Amino acid sequence: MQPTKPVPQDLLELVQKTAPPEAEVVPLSWAYEDEDYNMAIVMPDTVDRLEARQIEARLIDVVMDYDAAHGTFTLCMVWREQEKGYVGVVQ
């Protein structure tokens, strides 16, 4: 894993506005490969996998538009509460 740049405030706000109200948007400080930014969207465990993928698809559309306009590459994945430890989100 490699470090990333801090997620810009305008991108963070855009994702927060697009995500469901119960989502926790967590900027991550590491990348799998060559991403500029990485975010985890943590949803309650009551969200099933299909719903999580549908939320992720909506967010990816928004993030891809942002990336196209800014020349960046952002990873934005949805995780359920029970899975957040996989990406290092602990509370």
C-alpha positions as CSV (number, residue, x, y, z in Angstrom):
1,M,0.0,0.0,0.0
2,Q,1.1,3.5,-0.8
3,P,0.2,6.9,0.8
4,T,-2.3,9.1,-1.0
5,K,-2.9,12.8,-1.1
6,P,-5.5,14.2,1.3
7,V,-9.0,14.0,-0.2
8,P,-10.0,17.6,-1.4
9,Q,-12.9,19.1,0.6
10,D,-15.0,19.6,-2.5
11,L,-14.7,15.9,-3.5
12,L,-15.5,14.9,0.1
13,E,-18.6,17.1,0.2
14,L,-19.7,15.8,-3.2
15,V,-19.5,12.2,-2.0
16,Q,-21.2,13.0,1.3
17,K,-24.0,14.8,-0.6
18,T,-24.5,11.8,-2.9
19,A,-24.2,9.0,-0.3
20,P,-27.2,8.0,1.8
21,P,-27.7,9.9,5.0
22,E,-26.7,6.9,7.1
23,A,-23.4,6.5,5.3
24,E,-20.1,7.4,7.0
25,V,-17.7,8.8,4.4
26,V,-14.1,8.1,5.5
27,P,-11.1,9.5,3.6
28,L,-8.3,6.9,3.6
29,S,-4.6,7.8,3.6
30,W,-3.4,4.8,1.5
31,A,-3.9,3.6,-2.0
32,Y,-4.0,0.0,-3.5
33,E,-1.9,1.1,-6.5
34,D,-1.9,4.5,-8.3
35,E,-5.0,6.2,-6.9
36,D,-4.7,9.9,-6.0
37,Y,-7.5,9.6,-3.4
38,N,-9.2,6.7,-1.6
39,M,-12.4,6.8,0.4
40,A,-14.4,4.2,2.3
41,I,-18.2,4.6,2.5
42,V,-19.3,2.7,5.6
43,M,-22.9,1.6,5.7
44,P,-24.9,-0.2,8.4
45,D,-24.9,-4.0,8.5
46,T,-28.6,-4.0,7.6
47,V,-27.6,-3.0,4.0
48,D,-27.3,-6.2,1.9
49,R,-24.6,-6.7,-0.7
50,L,-26.8,-5.8,-3.6
51,E,-27.9,-2.5,-2.1
52,A,-24.2,-1.7,-1.2
53,R,-23.2,-2.3,-4.8
54,Q,-26.0,-0.1,-6.1
55,I,-24.9,2.7,-3.7
56,E,-21.3,2.2,-4.9
57,A,-22.4,2.5,-8.5
58,R,-24.1,5.8,-7.9
59,L,-21.0,7.1,-6.1
60,I,-18.6,5.9,-8.7
61,D,-20.5,7.8,-11.4
62,V,-20.1,11.0,-9.4
63,V,-16.4,10.3,-8.6
64,M,-15.6,9.5,-12.2
65,D,-17.1,12.9,-13.3
66,Y,-15.0,14.6,-10.6
67,D,-11.9,12.8,-11.7
68,A,-12.5,13.6,-15.4
69,A,-12.8,17.3,-14.6
70,H,-9.7,17.3,-12.3
71,G,-7.3,14.8,-14.0
72,T,-7.3,12.5,-10.9
73,F,-8.1,8.9,-10.0
74,T,-10.2,8.2,-6.9
75,L,-11.1,4.9,-5.4
76,C,-14.5,5.0,-3.6
77,M,-15.8,1.7,-2.2
78,V,-18.8,0.8,0.0
79,W,-18.2,-1.4,3.0
80,R,-20.7,-2.6,5.6
81,E,-20.0,-1.8,9.3
82,Q,-18.8,-5.3,10.0
83,E,-16.3,-5.0,7.1
84,K,-14.8,-1.7,7.9
85,G,-11.8,-3.2,9.6
86,Y,-10.7,-4.6,6.2
87,V,-9.8,-1.1,5.1
88,G,-8.4,0.0,8.4
89,V,-11.4,2.0,9.6
90,V,-11.6,1.4,13.4
91,Q,-13.5,3.3,16.0
